[in-house]
Amino acid sequence: MRIALSGFVCLLFSVGVVCASPIIDLGTAGSFAVLGGSTVTNTGLTAINGNLGVSPGVSITGFPPGTVSAGLIDNDDPAATLAQSDLAAAYGAAAALPCGTSLTGQDF
């Protein structure tokens, strides 16, 4: 899975300004709907659509009553460990991008 960060790279052409979005590859982390580092705790009738994982922690609680569909529960296994590594790499890539957009005065 990849995510696009819009508005970071802009190129000036004679017809106007064209902005390209850098692509951040999430690697195996892209298949996780929930990916925790130490614990994942559910307290209700949550429905997770995708993988649920934790690494390096080993605590996943509240499933059931929560449900996981279209994915697996990865409790500190190689899949969750790799996803954490891929997530850290994606975060590092995103953090290294220049920020050229000022959000000062914006109402979110």
N, C-alpha and C positions, 0 to 999 in steps of 0.2 A: 504494500500500500504506500502511496505517496501523498503528500499534502503540498499544496501550492501556497506560497506566501505572496499575496498580491501587493503590487505597488513598490517593490524594492529596486528594480532595475528599469530605468527608463532610457530609451534611445530617441534622439531627436531626428526626425526626417523632414523633408520639405513639405510633406502633407500633414504634419502634426507630430504629436508625441505618442510614442508607442511604449507601453510598459510591459515588460516580460516578468513573469513570476518564477523565482527560483523554485526548484523542486527539491523537497527534502524527503529522502527515502527513509521510511520507517523500518524497512527490513521486516523481520519476523514479528516485530512489535505491532505492525499494522493489523494483524489478525486478532489482537486482544481488545476486547471491549473494556475490560478492567485488568490492570496490571499493577500490583502493589509491590512494595519493597520489603515490608516486614510483616504486615498482616492485612487481610481483607475481612471486614465484618459487615454482614447484612443484617438488618433489623426488621425486615418486612417482606411483603410479597413482590420483591424485585424480580424483574425478568431481564436477564442478560442475553443479548443476541451476539454471540461471538465467544472467543476464548476468555476465560477467567484464570488469572495466574498470580502467583506470588513467588518472589525470589529476591534475596536470599532467605527471607523468612519462611516459616512453614505453617502459618496459621490462617486458615480460611474457615470462617464460621457463618452460619445462617443460611446454608444451602442443604436441605430445604429449611424454611419455606420458600426462599428464593429459588429461581430456576435458571438454568443455563441451556440455551438452545443454539443450534448451529455453531457449536464450539465445544471445547473440552475444558475441564478443570485441571490446571497444571500447578501442582503444589510443590514448589522447589525442585522441579525436574529439569532435564536439559533444555526443554522447550522454553520454559519460563526464564531460565538463566540466560539463554541466547537472546530472548526478547528484551531482557533488561539491558544487555550489552548493546543491542541494536538501538534501543531507545536512547541510551546515553550518547551513542554516536550521532543520532539524529539531532538531539538537543545541542550537542557541540557544534554541529554544522549550522544549525539555525542561529545559535548565539554568535557565531563568527560573521554572520552577514551584516553588512552596513545598514544602518537605519537612517533613511533620508526623509522620513515623514514625521513632521511635528504634529502631535495630537493635543497640543496645548489649547485650552478653551473648548474642546469637544465635549459634548454631552453624551455620555454613553448610557 
